[in-house]
Amino acid sequence: MYRKQVRRRRAVLALLIVGSFALLTLTYGQGSNGLQRGVTAVFTPVSTVLDRALKPARDLINWVDETFDARGKNDKLEEELEVARKQAVGGKVALAENREYRELLGLSKSGAIPEGYEPVTGRVIGLSPTVWYSDVMIDVGSGDGVKQGDPVINGQGLIGRVTAVTGGASKVTLISDHSSVVSVKVVPAGVLGIVKPTVGEPNTLVLSFLNSDKNIHKGQMVVTAGWSSEELESRFPPNIPVGEITKASVIVQEAQEKVNVRPYADLRNLGTVQVLTGGSR
Amino acid sequence: MILTPKILARLIVVGIFGVLLQLTFFSQVELFHVSPDVLPALVVCLGLLGGTMTGAVSGFAIGFLLDCLLIQPLGGASLVLIAVGYAAGMFRERFEIHSRLVVPLLCALLTFAAELGFGAVEAMFGIDTDVSILVLRDILIQSAFAFFLGWAIYVGLRRLVRPALVDEATVRRTRRPTVLGA
């Protein structure tokens, strides 16, 4: 009797393992399948309600974490404020110039949203729990005009791109995911490169140069370049802010042709995001 | 654990609620820059209460739902959580839980193993970028969270499935009657 029980138990275990491997083999590399679309269609409304209901509790815990984090950052922020004030003056001048150039060229005055793209606003309703994946689920899908490959931004800058879509929800793979590659340029230096993440450090991206004749400096801005190649599956529209250079020693630049970039967007605390639909891809 | 339809329904609700709570709450809060992952701890507790089969099947189902909701390749999370559930069930069938520390420790240890397992599944398909040593720190912090949350999950689950627990029924039957006025 006992041996029969053990045999049955082992058979179920083997079945579950074989089933998991079979599912992995069948579904790897697919965007989304019918089953996943069905399950997300059922659970997205529940997730949205839970997400809204639990927001105060989440904010409380995150506030505790941020309070700990904020201690000791005050001096650094004051220094940054000083620099930002100077930049703001320069920025106002640049904005005025920009407005004139746009009018001259007959471009849209929309500013942040690139020409030809229609923003669709969504809320983050789920995040992957492990440290290995950087995916978020948002509550807009193909029903709202979202397509696979669409770039996703928030008020701070580039977040990632849509990698799977169902009727009412989409999966956004963040720029901190190990599969992410973004073509960028450093402004005002004009250096071109690609930005890749480091698994385990969501606040650090690595910029590898493609043309390294100019040195770049700490604090310079990194924006999307808008070009694609064989390695880059999806093209992001140009001039979306990605982050700023945090470490740029001349020796490391020349030896490794790499610098560190801190993304502008806080990729672990995402709330409302915008999917840029339409446009050329 | 004696699996009646009522208990099965409770376990299904626990699994669904656990996954939804993970995605909408735990994954979106940060303490020490790390989000807690309660799902391995939940599967460990189910394995400890129900044995190898309950652990493995619940691991498969919870992993499957997680992969469905995150639109990931199906089976990856299941594979890891089956192993976690089965290991917890094996522990329950071979050893007695004498100390209150056993459950949290097991939750922490198996969460650590599960996170490494998730990494192994991901590595199976190729990781193109650098992997920072800080991943290990994050996994250790997640294991610490599992240590503290594990006991709470275990106590809550135990209360929920109490009518189905064999040892609990034995304890109730053998409890000495209270003598009034003694």
Boltz contact constraints between the chains, C-beta under 6 A:
constraints:
  - contact:
      token1: [A, 9]
      token2: [B, 52]
      max_distance: 6.0
  - contact:
      token1: [A, 9]
      token2: [B, 53]
      max_distance: 6.0
  - contact:
      token1: [A, 13]
      token2: [B, 56]
      max_distance: 6.0
  - contact:
      token1: [A, 16]
      token2: [B, 56]
      max_distance: 6.0
  - contact:
      token1: [A, 16]
      token2: [B, 60]
      max_distance: 6.0
  - contact:
      token1: [A, 16]
      token2: [B, 82]
      max_distance: 6.0
  - contact:
      token1: [A, 20]
      token2: [B, 75]
      max_distance: 6.0
  - contact:
      token1: [A, 20]
      token2: [B, 78]
      max_distance: 6.0
  - contact:
      token1: [A, 20]
      token2: [B, 79]
      max_distance: 6.0
  - contact:
      token1: [A, 23]
      token2: [B, 74]
      max_distance: 6.0
  - contact:
      token1: [A, 23]
      token2: [B, 75]
      max_distance: 6.0
  - contact:
      token1: [A, 24]
      token2: [B, 73]
      max_distance: 6.0
  - contact:
      token1: [A, 24]
      token2: [B, 75]
      max_distance: 6.0
  - contact:
      token1: [A, 24]
      token2: [B, 76]
      max_distance: 6.0
  - contact:
      token1: [A, 27]
      token2: [B, 73]
      max_distance: 6.0
  - contact:
      token1: [A, 27]
      token2: [B, 74]
      max_distance: 6.0
  - contact:
      token1: [A, 28]
      token2: [B, 73]
      max_distance: 6.0
  - contact:
      token1: [A, 32]
      token2: [B, 71]
      max_distance: 6.0
  - contact:
      token1: [A, 36]
      token2: [B, 68]
      max_distance: 6.0
  - contact:
      token1: [A, 36]
      token2: [B, 71]
      max_distance: 6.0
  - contact:
      token1: [A, 39]
      token2: [B, 68]
      max_distance: 6.0
  - contact:
      token1: [A, 43]
      token2: [B, 69]
      max_distance: 6.0
  - contact:
      token1: [A, 47]
      token2: [B, 24]
      max_distance: 6.0
  - contact:
      token1: [A, 50]
      token2: [B, 20]
      max_distance: 6.0
  - contact:
      token1: [A, 50]
      token2: [B, 24]
      max_distance: 6.0
  - contact:
      token1: [A, 51]
      token2: [B, 24]
      max_distance: 6.0
  - contact:
      token1: [A, 54]
      token2: [B, 24]
      max_distance: 6.0
  - contact:
      token1: [A, 54]
      token2: [B, 25]
      max_distance: 6.0
  - contact:
      token1: [A, 58]
      token2: [B, 28]
      max_distance: 6.0
  - contact:
      token1: [A, 58]
      token2: [B, 29]
      max_distance: 6.0
  - contact:
      token1: [A, 61]
      token2: [B, 29]
      max_distance: 6.0
  - contact:
      token1: [A, 62]
      token2: [B, 29]
      max_distance: 6.0
  - contact:
      token1: [A, 65]
      token2: [B, 30]
      max_distance: 6.0
  - contact:
      token1: [A, 65]
      token2: [B, 31]
      max_distance: 6.0
  - contact:
      token1: [A, 126]
      token2: [B, 23]
      max_distance: 6.0
  - contact:
      token1: [A, 127]
      token2: [B, 27]
      max_distance: 6.0
  - contact:
      token1: [A, 127]
      token2: [B, 28]
      max_distance: 6.0
  - contact:
      token1: [A, 128]
      token2: [B, 70]
      max_distance: 6.0
  - contact:
      token1: [A, 129]
      token2: [B, 22]
      max_distance: 6.0
  - contact:
      token1: [A, 129]
      token2: [B, 27]
      max_distance: 6.0
  - contact:
      token1: [A, 129]
      token2: [B, 37]
      max_distance: 6.0
  - contact:
      token1: [A, 130]
      token2: [B, 118]
      max_distance: 6.0
  - contact:
      token1: [A, 131]
      token2: [B, 135]
      max_distance: 6.0
  - contact:
      token1: [A, 131]
      token2: [B, 138]
      max_distance: 6.0
  - contact:
      token1: [A, 132]
      token2: [B, 118]
      max_distance: 6.0
  - contact:
      token1: [A, 132]
      token2: [B, 119]
      max_distance: 6.0
  - contact:
      token1: [A, 132]
      token2: [B, 122]
      max_distance: 6.0
  - contact:
      token1: [A, 135]
      token2: [B, 70]
      max_distance: 6.0
  - contact:
      token1: [A, 164]
      token2: [B, 71]
      max_distance: 6.0
  - contact:
      token1: [A, 171]
      token2: [B, 71]
      max_distance: 6.0
  - contact:
      token1: [A, 178]
      token2: [B, 127]
      max_distance: 6.0
  - contact:
      token1: [A, 178]
      token2: [B, 129]
      max_distance: 6.0
  - contact:
      token1: [A, 196]
      token2: [B, 129]
      max_distance: 6.0
  - contact:
      token1: [A, 197]
      token2: [B, 129]
      max_distance: 6.0
  - contact:
      token1: [A, 198]
      token2: [B, 130]
      max_distance: 6.0
  - contact:
      token1: [A, 198]
      token2: [B, 132]
      max_distance: 6.0
  - contact:
      token1: [A, 199]
      token2: [B, 131]
      max_distance: 6.0
  - contact:
      token1: [A, 199]
      token2: [B, 135]
      max_distance: 6.0
  - contact:
      token1: [A, 200]
      token2: [B, 132]
      max_distance: 6.0
  - contact:
      token1: [A, 200]
      token2: [B, 134]
      max_distance: 6.0
  - contact:
      token1: [A, 200]
      token2: [B, 135]
      max_distance: 6.0
  - contact:
      token1: [A, 201]
      token2: [B, 132]
      max_distance: 6.0
  - contact:
      token1: [A, 201]
      token2: [B, 134]
      max_distance: 6.0
  - contact:
      token1: [A, 268]
      token2: [B, 30]
      max_distance: 6.0
